[in-house]
C-alpha cells in the first residue's frame, strides 16, 4: 500500500526525492501520512482537492482487496 502511494505521488511532483509516506496504525485503521516538498503541495492536492480525492479512492480500492481500512492524509 505504501509503495502505491509513493508511486502516485512521485509521478505528480517536481521534487520526487522529497516524497515520503509514514504508516501509522491506530484502532485497526492504517493511516498513510504523505509528505511532499512545500512547492508540490498544490500538485498533490489539485484544484478543489480532486487529485487528493483520486489518490484516496485508488488507495481505498486497493485496501478493499486486502480487507483493511486505510486513510491517506497529506501532511
HELIX and SHEET records of a PDB file:
HELIX    1   1 UNK A    2  UNK A   12  1                                  11    
HELIX    2   2 UNK A   16  UNK A   18  5                                   3    
HELIX    3   3 UNK A   38  UNK A   40  5                                   3    
HELIX    4   4 UNK A   41  UNK A   45  1                                   5    
HELIX    5   5 UNK A   47  UNK A   49  5                                   3    
HELIX    6   6 UNK A   50  UNK A   65  1                                  16    
SHEET    1   A 3 UNK A  20  UNK A  26  0                                        
SHEET    2   A 3 UNK A  29  UNK A  35 -1                                        
SHEET    3   A 3 UNK A  69  UNK A  74  1                                        
END                                                                             
